[in-house]
Amino acid sequence: MNARETAWRLFSSELNGATYEIKAATEKAPSYIVTRLGAMVNRVLMAGVLTEKESVGSQDEPMWRGRVQDLAGGSFFINVGGRYQPEAAIAMDSLEPPAFVAVVGKVRSYTTDDGRVFVSVRPERIIKITEEVRAQWALDAAKSTWGRMLAMRKAAALGDGATEEALAKAGMPQREAQGIATALAQYGPPASAPHLKSIQTALRMVLPDDNIDLGLPEDMPDSPDEIVIEGKSDSEHKSEIEDIVLALLDELDTDGKGAPRDELERRAEAEGISSMELEEVSNALMDKGQVYEPNLRHLKRI
């Protein structure tokens, strides 16, 4: 069983600003869009408002295009095909803009004849969410973006010495080292201002009473208080949710065919687990080989 690629949390401005792609070496190998902050993106988990949708297919073969606006003010562009993403196509058909949604999907790039690059997302799953879940995603994306900015700043300070080998030797995880070294080679050191603007805009929307001002890039602190979220560590929190979901799968699998997803979502919500968190944890458990999907509407323990 091949592990799934990480579903990145990043703002649309970072994804849309990427122009370099690492092509798959073999037919089944993953391709990556490399962002200017060094994220090697094959899959994304995004949340926002579905502001537009357009049917571009037929009744026999439905296809949809859509726009999902994030809290930083930018938009992800999605393309849904009924043949290869039937569940996402069904969800898209039932949604009416504006609607809060979370989308998990793979990124794709298209280069025009004049060299312009457009990035879109092919959804694997689309689910309706609450405004609170959208806000939590924005905080996660802000933390993730800030972490990449700090890592990129340290790497860029090495100048020509910021090779993948040097970054890995300095303790950076191999994939992160590869992404940052590739980004520096392809784009050069990134400007801080656009990414700071995305973080600041999103945090001001989520925390309107905190008067958040990240200042100029030159005054950027090492760890701004506004992005610190108190409480349990991410790993502890995710481990607890995984245990709850596994217990629910055992309880709801009454006929040996797996737990119905709609019932699992209802019970998880009663436990304080949002639909987006459930999607994330389900993917993580599948990556670990602990659960699988016998069909699109059931989840079962292995």
Number of C-alpha atoms within 10 A of each C-alpha: 7 8 11 14 16 15 18 19 21 25 29 22 19 18 24 19 14 22 20 18 16 14 11 11 9 8 7 7 8 16 20 21 24 26 26 27 30 25 25 25 26 22 25 22 22 27 33 30 22 25 15 15 20 13 14 13 14 10 8 8 11 17 21 19 19 21 20 25 22 25 24 23 14 16 21 23 20 22 21 29 22 19 12 12 17 17 19 23 23 16 14 25 15 7 16 11 14 13 17 22 23 25 25 24 24 21 20 19 16 12 11 8 7 6 9 9 15 16 19 21 25 22 25 18 20 23 17 19 19 16 16 12 21 22 20 15 24 27 23 17 23 25 19 17 22 20 15 18 20 16 18 24 16 13 24 18 11 12 12 11 13 21 19 21 14 15 22 16 12 11 9 17 12 13 14 19 26 20 23 30 25 24 23 21 13 14 16 13 18 18 12 15 13 13 21 21 18 24 25 21 19 22 23 17 14 18 14 11 8 10 11 18 14 16 13 11 13 8 8 13 11 9 11 12 10 17 17 10 11 6 8 9 10 8 9 11 11 16 13 10 20 19 12 14 22 17 12 17 21 14 12 19 17 11 7 10 15 23 23 18 17 11 14 21 19 13 15 19 14 10 12 10 19 18 20 26 19 18 19 16 20 21 20 19 16 20 17 14 14 13 19 18 17 13 11 10 13 18 22 22 20 10
